[in-house]
């Protein structure tokens, strides 16, 4: 299994939540602007530097905005011995474009901006 469609990912997350770890490899700002419900933000640079804690005992589903970063993350994780790693086909763009639910977080307000309020 190389890739899962957004609808297949949604079904897996609903039916097998405890067996799936959904990792969004975009930056924190991109993640805050919209992400798959239940996703964990682990930016690609943290995976590249080995500073990520990704469970090995679950299926790891990877996504980014268009697919390039998740493909790189998959290569890195497989090179480190991860056995059950797949990408979401079409990445976050396909998820959002399919009308599936999207969570949005408020961006952190910098201290200088807080002082002005």
N, C-alpha and C positions, 0 to 999 in steps of 0.2 A: 504494500500500500504506500504509494508515494504522496498523493494529495487527497484531501477530502473537500467536497463542495461545502459552501457555507451552510446549506440546509443539513448536510450530514454532520457537520460540526455541532450545529445547534441541537440536533437530536442526541448526539453523544453526550453533550454537556447536560442535557435534561435527564437522560436515562442512566448515565454512568459517571456522574459528577465526581465520585470518589476515586475513579480509575483514570481520570483525564486531568492533565494540567495544561491550561491554555496560556501560552506565553506570547505577549505582544512585544516585539523587539524594537519598536519605534522609540523615539525620545519621550521623555516625560511630558513635554508640552504637547506633542502629537497625541499621546495617550489621553491626556486630560481633555483634549478637544473632542474626543469621541473614541469609544472602544467597545469591544464585545463584552457583554455582561459576564462577570466572573473571571475576566482576563487578569493576568498579573503582568505588570510592566517590568521587563528586564531588557533594557536597551542593549543593542548589539555590541556596543563597545565593552559592556560588562561581561558578555559572553566571550568576546575575543580575548579579554585580559584574564579570564578565568575567575572573575570575581562574582560569579552568579551561583546561587544555590537552587538548582533545578532537580526535582526528584527523579530518581532513576527507576522507581517502582511503579510508575504510571505512564500511560501514553502521553507524550508531549506533543501538543499541537502548536505550531508556530505560525505567526502572522506578522506582517508589517503593513505598509501602505499599498505597495504594488507587487511585492513578491521577491525583490532582489535581496533585501536584508534577511528575510526569513530563509531563503535558500542558503545564504552564507552561514546563518546560525545552525541550520540543519547539518551542513558539512562539518562545522566545528564540533557539534555535539556528537555526531557519529564517529568522528576521529577520536573522541574522548571515550568511546565505548558505549554510548547510549544506543540501545537497541530499538526502541519503539518511538521513533520521531517522525512526524508527518507535517506537511505544510497545508494550510488552508488555501485551496485553489482560488485564485483571484485576489487573495489577501483581504484586508479590511475594506478596500474599495468595493469588492464584490459583495461582502457582507452588507454594508450600508446600502449599496445599490439594489440589493434584493429586498429592501424594506424590512430587514430583520432588526430587532431592538438594539439600540445604541445607548450606552451610558456616557454621560458627560460629567466632568468634574470642573469645579471652579479652579481657575489658575491661582497660584499663590500670589498674594499682593506683596510687592517688595516693601521693605521697611520705609523707604523714603516716601512712597506713595501713601502708606498708612499714616505717616506723620502729618501729611497735608490734609487729611480728612478730619 
